[in-house]
């Protein structure tokens, strides 16, 4: 029996808009409440790895972004002096996983998600900052600072680092930097780099470059249709950084004074930058209210929040169909997505730890463990997590919609569904068998 389910989403950022799109696709009514008086997204580049690009393609977001999205063709890992230590063909990863590795400006992604959300029927309300949230076993309500009150069957908190919803649900939880690691963020126009005879070597192809240094690293890639060079410059400070800080550019340049001359030339083109904290809140014991009708998404990063929204939408879809309750849907969502989001966050931390090893035996072991990539050889393990087979399959090959459907099937049937002829469960069939059968079918369709 079809049920009318009205979902409120607090926050019209990347995660909130992705959730709005996914929820409209399962026929839930959606209202998004955004605190800002104008819609937009701060920051610069973001990676849309294959686990997320599959969602952008399915939702039609890439069609809206158009030529502003960039498809990465290869990844190079280098010592800080520029010596290449690891190499991955992103085209090989795409051929194996079936989805591309995109990079995009956050503003372009945001405006495209907004367009799709609104065209799919989501209602977006700006200047609607949450001041009070109340919930009972049957409904959740939100009152804005302007005194307007909205009532929903389910309320989703996707309101960023300093989330009002999280603060009300979990008053003792506050985002904190887990380490002294932090980063500068900067962009430089390609037109400027092309004029430099040394630096322009780095922009001949659509590549992602990582320079691994002593307690620091730089990662770069093109955004805005290949017109802008995006950089994240990680480093450690004596004490944890908790707020965005203005920095002296001489200090920034001094941090990377021993790096590859090509990237140093580009750093010297940056007129100003800020130091950004790297904050986390997890792992948390719960993402929801005791009544299971107020729930959080997106506490492990923007891309992961899009997975959260896609998963949550599919379990809410079962509520719309009348198969389960909202509380049951939220329970399935938390049980399945909380460990996934934490694992994804840990991969990010691992990359930072691997890339920032000080010179010495550990750094030498790291470099040796990815050296096979330079000869085009495959290995069952690599210190380059972007090319490590286990990480590629578990993280970048992850299909959140299949995961959600599988979890729903188990919950409804109270057992693992399996093929009647082979006895193989659907999850393992997808993991070990269906990937090559689907690839073969796609090849035939292209002929």
ZIVENMO-V481273 format. One record per residue. N is the residue number from 1. RES is the residue in three letters. OMEGA is omega in whole degrees, -180 to 180 (NA if undefined). Layout:
# ZIVENMO-V481273
[[N	RES	OMEGA] [N	RES	OMEGA]]
This chain:
# ZIVENMO-V481273
[[1	UNK	-178] [2	UNK	179] [3	UNK	173] [4	UNK	179] [5	UNK	-180] [6	UNK	-178] [7	UNK	173] [8	UNK	179] [9	UNK	178] [10	UNK	180] [11	UNK	-180] [12	UNK	173] [13	UNK	-178] [14	UNK	-179] [15	UNK	-179] [16	UNK	180] [17	UNK	176] [18	UNK	178] [19	UNK	179] [20	UNK	179] [21	UNK	-177] [22	UNK	-180] [23	UNK	177] [24	UNK	179] [25	UNK	177] [26	UNK	172] [27	UNK	170] [28	UNK	172] [29	UNK	-173] [30	UNK	170] [31	UNK	180] [32	UNK	180] [33	UNK	-178] [34	UNK	-177] [35	UNK	-175] [36	UNK	179] [37	UNK	174] [38	UNK	-180] [39	UNK	179] [40	UNK	-178] [41	UNK	178] [42	UNK	180] [43	UNK	-177] [44	UNK	-171] [45	UNK	174] [46	UNK	177] [47	UNK	172] [48	UNK	-177] [49	UNK	-173] [50	UNK	178] [51	UNK	179] [52	UNK	179] [53	UNK	177] [54	UNK	178] [55	UNK	180] [56	UNK	179] [57	UNK	-178] [58	UNK	-177] [59	UNK	-179] [60	UNK	-177] [61	UNK	-178] [62	UNK	178] [63	UNK	180] [64	UNK	179] [65	UNK	177] [66	UNK	-174] [67	UNK	179] [68	UNK	177] [69	UNK	-178] [70	UNK	176] [71	UNK	-179] [72	UNK	-178] [73	UNK	179] [74	UNK	177] [75	UNK	176] [76	UNK	173] [77	UNK	-173] [78	UNK	164] [79	UNK	-176] [80	UNK	178] [81	UNK	178] [82	UNK	179] [83	UNK	-177] [84	UNK	-179] [85	UNK	-179] [86	UNK	-178] [87	UNK	177] [88	UNK	172] [89	UNK	178] [90	UNK	176] [91	UNK	176] [92	UNK	178] [93	UNK	178] [94	UNK	-179] [95	UNK	180] [96	UNK	-175] [97	UNK	178] [98	UNK	-178] [99	UNK	-175] [100	UNK	175] [101	UNK	-176] [102	UNK	165] [103	UNK	-172] [104	UNK	173] [105	UNK	-178] [106	UNK	-179] [107	UNK	179] [108	UNK	177] [109	UNK	-178] [110	UNK	-177] [111	UNK	178] [112	UNK	175] [113	UNK	179] [114	UNK	-179] [115	UNK	180] [116	UNK	-180] [117	UNK	-179] [118	UNK	180] [119	UNK	178] [120	UNK	174] [121	UNK	176] [122	UNK	179] [123	UNK	-177] [124	UNK	-180] [125	UNK	179] [126	UNK	180] [127	UNK	-176] [128	UNK	-178] [129	UNK	-180] [130	UNK	176] [131	UNK	-178] [132	UNK	176] [133	UNK	177] [134	UNK	179] [135	UNK	174] [136	UNK	179] [137	UNK	-175] [138	UNK	-178] [139	UNK	175] [140	UNK	-179] [141	UNK	179] [142	UNK	176] [143	UNK	-178] [144	UNK	179] [145	UNK	177] [146	UNK	175] [147	UNK	178] [148	UNK	-178] [149	UNK	179] [150	UNK	-178] [151	UNK	-177] [152	UNK	172] [153	UNK	179] [154	UNK	178] [155	UNK	-177] [156	UNK	177] [157	UNK	177] [158	UNK	-170] [159	UNK	165] [160	UNK	-173] [161	UNK	-179] [162	UNK	-173] [163	UNK	173] [164	UNK	-179] [165	UNK	180] [166	UNK	-180] [167	UNK	180] [168	UNK	180] [169	UNK	-173] [170	UNK	-171] [171	UNK	-179] [172	UNK	-178] [173	UNK	177] [174	UNK	178] [175	UNK	-179] [176	UNK	174] [177	UNK	-178] [178	UNK	-178] [179	UNK	175] [180	UNK	179] [181	UNK	178] [182	UNK	-177] [183	UNK	165] [184	UNK	173] [185	UNK	-176] [186	UNK	175] [187	UNK	177] [188	UNK	179] [189	UNK	176] [190	UNK	-178] [191	UNK	179] [192	UNK	-179] [193	UNK	-178] [194	UNK	-179] [195	UNK	-178] [196	UNK	-176] [197	UNK	179] [198	UNK	-174] [199	UNK	-173] [200	UNK	174] [201	UNK	-175] [202	UNK	-175] [203	UNK	-180] [204	UNK	-180] [205	UNK	178] [206	UNK	-177] [207	UNK	167] [208	UNK	-178] [209	UNK	176] [210	UNK	173] [211	UNK	-177] [212	UNK	-176] [213	UNK	180] [214	UNK	-178] [215	UNK	175] [216	UNK	172] [217	UNK	174] [218	UNK	171] [219	UNK	-178] [220	UNK	173] [221	UNK	-180] [222	UNK	173] [223	UNK	177] [224	UNK	177] [225	UNK	-179] [226	UNK	179] [227	UNK	-176] [228	UNK	178] [229	UNK	-175] [230	UNK	180] [231	UNK	167] [232	UNK	-174] [233	UNK	-175] [234	UNK	180] [235	UNK	179] [236	UNK	176] [237	UNK	179] [238	UNK	179] [239	UNK	178] [240	UNK	178] [241	UNK	-176] [242	UNK	179] [243	UNK	176] [244	UNK	-176] [245	UNK	169] [246	UNK	-175] [247	UNK	173] [248	UNK	-175] [249	UNK	176] [250	UNK	177] [251	UNK	179] [252	UNK	-177] [253	UNK	180] [254	UNK	179] [255	UNK	-174] [256	UNK	-175] [257	UNK	-179] [258	UNK	-177] [259	UNK	176] [260	UNK	-179] [261	UNK	-179] [262	UNK	-179] [263	UNK	176] [264	UNK	179] [265	UNK	179] [266	UNK	177] [267	UNK	180] [268	UNK	178] [269	UNK	-177] [270	UNK	-177] [271	UNK	-179] [272	UNK	-180] [273	UNK	176] [274	UNK	175] [275	UNK	-177] [276	UNK	175] [277	UNK	173] [278	UNK	-170] [279	UNK	176] [280	UNK	176] [281	UNK	-172] [282	UNK	0] [283	UNK	180] [284	UNK	178] [285	UNK	-180] [286	UNK	173] [287	UNK	-170] [288	UNK	175] [289	UNK	178] [290	UNK	-180] [291	UNK	177] [292	UNK	174] [293	UNK	167] [294	UNK	-172] [295	UNK	-179] [296	UNK	166] [297	UNK	166] [298	UNK	180] [299	UNK	-180] [300	UNK	177] [301	UNK	-173] [302	UNK	-178] [303	UNK	179] [304	UNK	179] [305	UNK	178] [306	UNK	173] [307	UNK	178] [308	UNK	-178] [309	UNK	180] [310	UNK	180] [311	UNK	-179] [312	UNK	-179] [313	UNK	-177] [314	UNK	177] [315	UNK	174] [316	UNK	176] [317	UNK	177] [318	UNK	174] [319	UNK	178] [320	UNK	179] [321	UNK	-179] [322	UNK	-177] [323	UNK	-179] [324	UNK	178] [325	UNK	176] [326	UNK	179] [327	UNK	178] [328	UNK	180] [329	UNK	-180] [330	UNK	178] [331	UNK	179] [332	UNK	179] [333	UNK	-179] [334	UNK	-177] [335	UNK	-176] [336	UNK	-172] [337	UNK	-179] [338	UNK	178] [339	UNK	179] [340	UNK	-179] [341	UNK	179] [342	UNK	179] [343	UNK	179] [344	UNK	178] [345	UNK	179] [346	UNK	177] [347	UNK	177] [348	UNK	178] [349	UNK	180] [350	UNK	177] [351	UNK	179] [352	UNK	180] [353	UNK	-179] [354	UNK	-176] [355	UNK	-174] [356	UNK	180] [357	UNK	177] [358	UNK	177] [359	UNK	-179] [360	UNK	-176] [361	UNK	-179] [362	UNK	178] [363	UNK	179] [364	UNK	178] [365	UNK	177] [366	UNK	-178] [367	UNK	180] [368	UNK	-176] [369	UNK	175] [370	UNK	-175] [371	UNK	-179] [372	UNK	-178] [373	UNK	-178] [374	UNK	176] [375	UNK	-180] [376	UNK	-179] [377	UNK	177] [378	UNK	177] [379	UNK	180] [380	UNK	176] [381	UNK	176] [382	UNK	174] [383	UNK	171] [384	UNK	-174] [385	UNK	176] [386	UNK	179] [387	UNK	179] [388	UNK	-173] [389	UNK	-179] [390	UNK	-179] [391	UNK	180] [392	UNK	-177] [393	UNK	-174] [394	UNK	-176] [395	UNK	-174] [396	UNK	176] [397	UNK	-178] [398	UNK	179] [399	UNK	-174] [400	UNK	-179] [401	UNK	175] [402	UNK	178] [403	UNK	-179] [404	UNK	-180] [405	UNK	179] [406	UNK	180] [407	UNK	178] [408	UNK	-179] [409	UNK	179] [410	UNK	-179] [411	UNK	-177] [412	UNK	-176] [413	UNK	-178] [414	UNK	174] [415	UNK	-180] [416	UNK	179] [417	UNK	-179] [418	UNK	177] [419	UNK	-176] [420	UNK	-177] [421	UNK	-175] [422	UNK	-176] [423	UNK	-179] [424	UNK	179] [425	UNK	-178] [426	UNK	-178] [427	UNK	-180] [428	UNK	176] [429	UNK	178] [430	UNK	-174] [431	UNK	-171] [432	UNK	-171] [433	UNK	-172] [434	UNK	-178] [435	UNK	-179] [436	UNK	177] [437	UNK	178] [438	UNK	179] [439	UNK	180] [440	UNK	179] [441	UNK	177] [442	UNK	178] [443	UNK	180] [444	UNK	-179] [445	UNK	-180] [446	UNK	-177] [447	UNK	NA]]
